[in-house]
Each structure stands twice: as C-alpha cells, then as structure tokens.
C-alpha cells in the first residue's frame, strides 16, 4: 500500500532506474483566503456530513425494525425448525443493509470500508449456507450495528438539525424578519408577551445581537457535525467492516507470499550468479589447466603462461564467490554487527558515504539482515542513478523500531513506481511490518527512510 503526498511517498509494502525522468505531477495547493473556522459552514464536507446525519434516521429506523422483527420471529420459532432459516434470512438481510450503509459512508463521509469476511461454507447446499451465516461473526456484528446505531442516529439527527436550523435562522434573521405582520406597531419575532408587557426582536441592536448569536452557532455547528459523524465512522469501521483478526490473517498470508516470492527470487539470482560467474570461470580454469598439462613437456614456457592465466582466473573466481557469499549474508555482519557491515558497504560505494550508527545493542538477527540489505540496495541506487557527490547513512533506535535513513545530494526524482527497485524493497519491508518513506523532489536532494520492528 502506498499513499502519495506531493513528492513524499509512504509505502508499506531493486532492479533498474529508481530515479525515472518523469515530469512533476504535484498538483498546486488550493489557496483559501478564509480561515477554516469561517469556511466550515459552507464547505462541501459539512453539507455531506449533515446529509449523512439526516439520512441516518430513516435508515436506522428501517435497519432497527428489520433486525428486531427478524431476530424476534426467528428466536420465537427456534422451538421448531423454521427458526433457523428465518434467523439466517434475517442475518443475510442485515448484511445486505450493511452494504448499503458502507456505500452511504463511502459517498457522504468518504470512508472506504472493505466488505466483511465472506461466508465460509464447507460444502454446497442450503443447510451449509444457513450454518455459515449463523456462525459468521460479521453477521452478528451487523445485528449490533442495527441495535446501537438506532439511538445514536436519533441523537445525531436531533442535535444536528437543531443547531443547523437555529444557527442559520438567527444568522439570516434580517432577511426574513419582514414575513411577520405588524401587530400593535411591532414588526419581528415576539419573544415574550402578556397583558402588561410584550417583547419583540425589532430594534437594530436586537437584530444585530440575534445575527451575532446565529453566526456563532453557525460557526460551531460544523464541528459538532464532524464530532457526531466521527462516532458513525467508528461504528461503520468496527461493526460493518472486516474484523481486525481476519484483516491481520489476510495481511500475514500476503506477507508470507511476498517472503516466499522473495526467497525464490534470491535463490534464482544465486543460481544465475553461480552459473554465469564462478561456475563458468571454474570450467574455463579446468580446461586451461588441462591444456597446460599437455603442453608442459612440449612447451614449458607456454604452459607457464597458461598457468599464470589460470592463477588470475582463480583469483577472479574467488572474488566472485566472496561477493556472492557477502550477498547471501556477510560474515562481518554476523561477527561485528551493523556498524562495521554498513561501513564496509560505504567503502565500496562509488560516492563518499558517511555512516552513523547509534544503537544501544544489536537488534534481532533477521531484522539486522534486512536492514543491511536495505542500505545495500539504496546505496547501489545512489551509485547508479542519483549523480550525487556525497551521501549519508544514519541508523538509530526509536522506541521499539529500528530506523534507517539514506540521504544524498543527487538529482532526486526517486519513487517506488511500478516495476521499480524501490517498490520491491517496500514489499520486502512490508513483509515484516516495516515502512518505507521516500522524499525525493525533482532536482534533489533525496531522503529515504526505512522503519523496521526491533524484534522480528
């Protein structure tokens, strides 16, 4: 999952070109000349949320009536077999009404709630379906929503309509004051009257005070409406969406798939590097040594040259094997920790890199390895694409999280776009509940922050 805020990208979820030469797609910020408190009464959000509260009353009456009726009939008929299908049908109907409520929240509150977990039928058939409906926790959460939302909808409707109508009525009082006929020489709302005394809102001062009170109520009403709809948001999220346990299980299943795919990709890379690199060199080395053995008696000098060349191939093959082993898990990381391992990475980078590691003690071995390879891939991107003159690597602990930050003064423009190396890196971090943050405006500088759990 990735959310973009201008040039800043937070991603919970490396190959070529993570610095694509793409135009700046940042939309210009809208300028408002009024403060939020004065804009709120006329903003579209306020009217949408007020409309949501108005519709909540008839919808809650319908949902509450349907839930109480079906549950009561089904429970009363449980003494016979008819109670089970009636209850199942009632719960299924509530799930349908829940879909309408989620759509209403999506359209008016801009609250995107996923559908709850589907029914888990062990086999086909009506009996299996009824059992799945009755056993589903989501079905009974819909019942709770129908019961709890009804009194809250009445409260929200009464409060919002009262404040809304009173505020706007008092604020616009001078515009409709004329509708009151003149009795006894007065023109305006009569607030008090008996046989001896009458009080009308008709003088300029009284009208001004009325407008100011109406303005105050009108300015406060949007915030009251937002407070009311925040409770509706919590109800919809908690009772009409998927449960946290199911959501977490789905995330873990997705993360497991990412880990399996990553491990398979790493194995293929190791196999390819062995086949195309060290293995090919060792085959060539064996052939050269065989030819040198044959020429040893006939042409000792040619054989010596071939042995020298084979010796150079051995050194190259050994270096490739060391690099390959370092790519699997560097020995310096195991022996001396992140500080020494990252310093070794910085020494091999083509850009001068300053490393600062401030850790009270070493994190979990798995997290330490992920942190090492994260910095490794980021420094590779700096070397290949950033055109930077210098870079920095900072590592520290914040509460129970391990923080990594790689900065460079290059051309910027980095982003986890489709198919980019940063997107693959973000997926690997997401598999262990990590977060990748990219701040890389076009023209630079680039700051990439990775957040990992301290213990895996």
N, C-alpha and C positions, 0 to 999 in steps of 0.2 A: 504494500500500500504506500502510495506517495502523494503528498499534498504540497502544492507549489504556492509560495507566497512571493510573487515577484521573481527575484533571482534565487531566493532561498528555498531549498527543497528538503523536506523531512521525509525520509523513506524508512519503512520498517521492512522491509523485505531485504578478471579484467582482460580482454581482448584488445581491440583496436580503438583508436580515436575517441577518447572520452572528452575531448575538447573540440566538438564539432563547430564548424564555422557557420553558425546559423544566425539569422537576424534576431534582434532583441524583440521578444514578443510581449514584453511587460506593458500592460495597459496603463494609461495615465490615470493617476488618482483623481477621483472626483473632489472638486473643491466646494466646500459649504461655507457660506458666509454667516450662518447662524449656528450657535452652539447646540449640542444635542438636546438639551432640555427644552429649547424653543422649537426645534424641528420635530420632536417626537409626536405631537398631536396630529401632524399632517403626513407623517411618514407612512409608506405603504405597509411596513411591518405592523404598525399599530392597528391599522384598519383590518389587516389579515387576521391578526390575533383576536381582535374584537369580534370579527365574523366567526372565528372558531368557537369562541365562548357562546355566541348566540346559537350556533348550530348544535352545541354540546347538549343543550337542554332537550330538544326533541329527540336527538339520537340516544341520549342516556335514558329517556323515558321508554323508548322503543326497546333498547337493549335490556334494561332492567325488567320491564314487563315480560319480555320473551323469556329471559333467564328464570325468573321466579315461577312463571307459569309452567315451563317445560320441566324444570327440576322438581317442582311440586308434584306434577302429574306423574312424572317418571318414578319419583320416590314412593308415591302412593300406590303405584301399580307394581312395585317390586315384589309384592306378595304373589304376583303372577309373573309369567314370563314376559308379558307385554311391557313391563317397566324397563327392561334392558334396552330394547330398540327405541323406546321413547327417550330415555336418557341419552343414548348415543346420538339420536337425531337432534336432540336439543343442544348437545355439545358441539356437533358438527355445524349447526346453525350459528352458534356463537362464534365459532372460528370464522365463518363467513362474514359476520358482522365485524369481527376483529379486523378482517382485511379492509373493510370499508373505513374503519377508524384509522388504520395505518395510512390509507390513501388520503384521508382528510387531513391527518397530521402532516403528511408529505406535501400536500398542496398549500395549506394555510400556515403551518408552522415551519415549513422547510426542514422537517425532521424525517430523515430517511431511516426507517426501521425495517430490518430484514424480516422475512416471514419466519415464524417459529419452526422448530424442527418438524419434519414430515412424520406422518404415521408410520410405524414400523410393523407391518403385517408379516407374520411368519409364513402365511400361505394365503391364497386367494379364497374369496368367499365372504358372505355377509357376516357370519359369526366371527371370522377373523377380523373383519373391519370394525365391528362393534367392540370387540375386545381391545383393539388398538386405540380406538377413540377414548374408551373409558380409562385405559391405562396411561394415556398421554398426559404428562404434566402440563403441557401447553393448553390443553382443553380446559383444565380446571383453573389455570391462570386467567383464561378468558371469563370464567364464571366470577372470579374475584374482581376482575375489572368491571364487569357489569354491576356488581353489588356496590363496590366502593366508589365508582365514578358517578353514580346517580346523585348522591347527596352533594358531592363536590361540584357537579355541574350546576345544580340548583344554586349553590352558594356563589359560584363564579358568575352565573348569569345575572343574579340579583345585584351583586356588587358592581359588576362592570356596567350594566345598563343604568343603574342608579347614578354612579359617578359620571358616566358619559353624558346622559341626558341632562342632569343637573348642571354640570360644568358648562356645556355648550349653551344651554338655555340661559343661564345667568350671564355668560360672556356676551351673547348676542342680544341681550335684553333691549337695548335701544332700537334694534331693527324691527322688533315685533311688539314694542310697547303700545303702538297705535291701535292694535287689534282690540284693546279693552275699551268699551264705551265709556263715555263721560257720565258719571253719576255724581250728583252733588258737587259738580265743579271739579272733580278729580279725574285724572287720566293715568292709570297704571294699576299694578297688582296691589290688591288690598291685603296687607299682612295681618291687620287686626281691626276689629270693629265691634262696637256695641252701641247702646243707646246714647252713651255720653261721649264716646271717643272713637275716631277712625284713623287708621294709618295706611297711607299709600306710598308706593315707590314711584314718586313722580318728580321730585326736585332733582336738579342737576347733580348735586352732591350725592344723593341717594343712588341715582343711576350709576354714577362713577364707582361708588363703593361696590355696588352689585356687579358691575363689569369686572372689577379687580378680583372679587371673590370668585367669580366664574372663571376668570383667567387662571387663577391659582389652582382651582380644581381641575381645569382642563389640562394644565401642565403636569399635574400629579397623576392624572388618570392613566396615561400610557405606561407608567412604571408600575402602577397597580395591576394593569392588564398583563404586563410581562411577568410579574410575580405569580399571578394566577395561572398563566399558561405554562410556567416552569413546572408547576405541580402536574399539569396534564402531560407534559413531556416525560416526567419521571414515571407516571403511570403507564403510558404507552410503551416506553422503553422496557420497563420492568415486567409488565404483565402481558403485553401483546407481541413482544419480540422473542427471539430465541433465548433460552436460559444461558447464564454465564458458563455453566458446566459444559453444556453442549457446544457453545462457542469455543471454549477452550479446547475441547476434544478435537473440533474441526481444525483449529489452529495447529495443534500438535500433529495431527495427521498430515496437514500441509507441510509443516516443518520437517516431518520425517521424510516426506517425499523429496524435499529440497536437499536434505542431508544425503539421502541415497543417491540422488542425481549428481550431487557434487562429488561424492566419493567415487562414483562410476567415472565421472569426467576426469578426476585426478588419476585414477588407475589407467585410463586410456592415454592420458598425457605421459605418464611414466613409461608405459609400454612403448609409445611412439618415440619418446626420447631415447630409450634403450635401443630400440630397433634401428632408428635413423642415426644415432650418435655413437655411443660407446660400442654397441654390438658391431656396427659396420666397421668401425676402426679396428676392433679386435680381429675381425675376419681378414681385413686387409693386412694387419700385422702378422697374422699366421701365414698368409700367402707369401709376404715379403721374407719372413724368416725361412720358409721352405726354399725359396729361390736362393737366398743367401747360403743356405746349407749346401745346395747343389753346386754353387759357384765357389765354395770355399777352397777346393783343391785346384780348380782350373784358373780362377782369377781372384786371388785373396784380396787384392785392393778393391775390386768391385763388390766383393762380399762384405768387406769392412764398411764401405759406403752404405750398402743396404742395411747393415746392422745399425749404423748411426741413424739412418732414416727411421728404422723401426723403433729405435730408442726414443726419438722425438714423438712418434705416434703413441708410444706407451705413455709418455708424459701428458699428451693431449687427452688420451682416453681416461687417464687417472683424474685429470682436472674436470672432465665432463662428469665422471662418476661422483666426484666431490660435490659439484654443483647440483647434480641430481639428488644426492643424499641430503644436501642442505635444503633443497626444495621440499623434500618429504618431511623432515624435522631436523633442524640444525642442532648439532651437538652442543654448540655454545649456548643455545637457549636452555637446554636441559641442565647444563653444568653451571652456568653463571647467571641466567635469568634475562629479563627483557633489556635491561640497561646495556649489557655487553652485546646482546644479539642485535639490538637496534643500532648500536654504534658500528657494528660490523656491516650492517646494511648501508648505513650512511657513508661509510668509507668506500663502498663500491658504486655509489651513485655518481653520475656524471656532473651533478650540481652540488656545490658545497652545502652541506646539511648540518645544522646544529641540533643536537639531541639533548633533551632534558627529561629525565625520568625521576619522578618523586613518588615513590611507593613505600608504604610502611613495611610491607612484606610481600612475598610473591603471591599472586592470585592462583586459582586452580590451573592445573597444567593444561587442560583443554582450552580454557579462556586465554591463557598465555600464548598458546599456539595460534589461536585465531587472531589475537592482537598482532602477533609477529607478521603473519601473512597479510593482514590488512595493511599494515605500514609498508610491507614489501611491495604490494601491488600499487599503492598510492605513490610510492617513490618511483616505481617504474613509469607511471603515468607522467610524473614530473619530468623525468629524464627524456621521455619520448615526445611529449606533446606540449608541455607548458611554455617552453622557451624562457624558463626562469633563470635568474642569476644566483639565487640562493633560496634555501628552504629551511624550515624548522619542523622538528617533531617534538611534541610535548605529550607526556604521559603522566597522569595523576589519578588519584582515587577521590571520588566524591560519594560520600556515604557508602552504599553497598554497590557502587557502579565503578567500572574501570573506564576512564575517559582517555581517548586518543585524539590528537589534533595534528594535522599535517597542513602547513601553510607554505605558499610560495608566492613570489612576486611576478609570476608569468602573465600570459595573455588572457587568462580566465576563460570563461565560456564552458566550463565543465558542467556536466549534468547527467544524471542516470537515465538517459533516453533509452528507447527501445533498442536492444541489442548491444548497448554499450557495456564496457567493463565495470563501470560503477553500479549498474543495475544488477549485475551478477554478484558483485561484492555486497550490495544491500540485501540481496536474498540470503546470502550466507549468514550475515549478521542477524537477519530476522529469524533464522532457524534456531538461534539461541537467545531469542528475546532481546536482540540488540537493535540499535537505531543508527542510521547513517544520515548526517546532516551536511548538505553541500551549499556553500555560499560562494558563488563564483560569477560575479558580474562580468560582462564582456569588457575586456581590457584589463581585468585583474584588479586586485590580487585574488587568489583562491584560498579558501579555508574549508577544509573537510574535517568534520568531527565524527568520530565513532564512539558509541556508548555501548558497553558490554556489561553483563552481570559479573560481579566479582567472583561469584562461585557458580560453576555451571550446573 
